[in-house]
Amino acid sequence: MGGIQLDCTKCGFDNRADAQFCKKCGSSLKGNENIISRMNSKINILAVFLGMIVSILVLFVGGVLFSGLSQTLSVFVYLELVLLAMAFLGSIITGLFGSKTVYEGSINGGFLSLVILVLIGLMAGILFLAIMGMAGALSSLGSGTTSGALSSLNPTTSSATTNSGDVILNLIEFILGIILIFIAGIIGGAFGFFLKDSIKKISM
């Protein structure tokens, strides 16, 4: 049998990937799906899109609201607060409009968090390349003052003055930040479903 196949856990027969029951013994094949397939079937693209719109609004509004904290917090912590707010509030929308269970709300919220991280990563990468390109172009002009002003943008200079302890600490903070953003999305999606469920019960 060609193409993707789904093995029956009872008799081992190779069934079609979209089969609901085994063609040989009649057993249910629903439990044979891998975790990625099950999670993918729960994702509501429209709800995630609506949540993304809210997250973008939070990005701009949060940038203003948290601007006062930027004077006392590091850039990383400041960015982390904005991203957490984006993931949590945006995921509430996904759970509110696109989830039938707590599990679906959590899945959609986690997926929205992944989308946010990917988009922010792409934006940061493009910005970094643009800055490095400008630095390279200006330094090629041979201006001593320009190269001195842009020396802080040179990764070799910054890495030379950064000890290994700071690098490890920053790496740990970065990993914890990603985990927290995923958790915020999952909790936000579940909270969105509970909010929808509460509204339904009140309206009844």
ChimeraX attribute file (.defattr): number of C-alpha atoms within 10 A of each C-alpha:
attribute: neighborCount
match mode: 1-to-1
recipient: residues
	/A:1	7
	/A:2	6
	/A:3	7
	/A:4	10
	/A:5	14
	/A:6	19
	/A:7	16
	/A:8	22
	/A:9	14
	/A:10	13
	/A:11	12
	/A:12	12
	/A:13	15
	/A:14	17
	/A:15	19
	/A:16	17
	/A:17	14
	/A:18	12
	/A:19	13
	/A:20	16
	/A:21	15
	/A:22	22
	/A:23	15
	/A:24	13
	/A:25	12
	/A:26	12
	/A:27	14
	/A:28	15
	/A:29	20
	/A:30	14
	/A:31	11
	/A:32	15
	/A:33	14
	/A:34	9
	/A:35	9
	/A:36	8
	/A:37	10
	/A:38	13
	/A:39	15
	/A:40	12
	/A:41	10
	/A:42	18
	/A:43	22
	/A:44	19
	/A:45	14
	/A:46	12
	/A:47	24
	/A:48	25
	/A:49	16
	/A:50	17
	/A:51	30
	/A:52	23
	/A:53	15
	/A:54	19
	/A:55	27
	/A:56	15
	/A:57	14
	/A:58	20
	/A:59	18
	/A:60	12
	/A:61	13
	/A:62	18
	/A:63	17
	/A:64	11
	/A:65	13
	/A:66	15
	/A:67	13
	/A:68	11
	/A:69	15
	/A:70	15
	/A:71	10
	/A:72	10
	/A:73	13
	/A:74	11
	/A:75	11
	/A:76	13
	/A:77	16
	/A:78	18
	/A:79	17
	/A:80	18
	/A:81	17
	/A:82	19
	/A:83	24
	/A:84	21
	/A:85	19
	/A:86	28
	/A:87	37
	/A:88	27
	/A:89	23
	/A:90	32
	/A:91	38
	/A:92	31
	/A:93	30
	/A:94	37
	/A:95	35
	/A:96	23
	/A:97	20
	/A:98	24
	/A:99	26
	/A:100	14
	/A:101	16
	/A:102	19
	/A:103	17
	/A:104	23
	/A:105	34
	/A:106	30
	/A:107	27
	/A:108	33
	/A:109	37
	/A:110	28
	/A:111	25
	/A:112	32
	/A:113	32
	/A:114	17
	/A:115	16
	/A:116	22
	/A:117	17
	/A:118	12
	/A:119	12
	/A:120	13
	/A:121	12
	/A:122	12
	/A:123	12
	/A:124	12
	/A:125	12
	/A:126	12
	/A:127	12
	/A:128	13
	/A:129	12
	/A:130	12
	/A:131	15
	/A:132	16
	/A:133	12
	/A:134	13
	/A:135	18
	/A:136	15
	/A:137	11
	/A:138	14
	/A:139	18
	/A:140	11
	/A:141	10
	/A:142	10
	/A:143	11
	/A:144	10
	/A:145	10
	/A:146	14
	/A:147	18
	/A:148	11
	/A:149	12
	/A:150	17
	/A:151	15
	/A:152	11
	/A:153	16
	/A:154	14
	/A:155	10
	/A:156	10
	/A:157	11
	/A:158	12
	/A:159	11
	/A:160	8
	/A:161	8
	/A:162	10
	/A:163	10
	/A:164	10
	/A:165	9
	/A:166	10
	/A:167	12
	/A:168	11
	/A:169	10
	/A:170	13
	/A:171	12
	/A:172	11
	/A:173	15
	/A:174	15
	/A:175	10
	/A:176	12
	/A:177	19
	/A:178	17
	/A:179	13
	/A:180	17
	/A:181	25
	/A:182	24
	/A:183	19
	/A:184	26
	/A:185	34
	/A:186	29
	/A:187	23
	/A:188	28
	/A:189	38
	/A:190	28
	/A:191	24
	/A:192	28
	/A:193	27
	/A:194	19
	/A:195	16
	/A:196	19
	/A:197	16
	/A:198	11
	/A:199	12
	/A:200	10
	/A:201	9
	/A:202	8
	/A:203	7
	/A:204	5
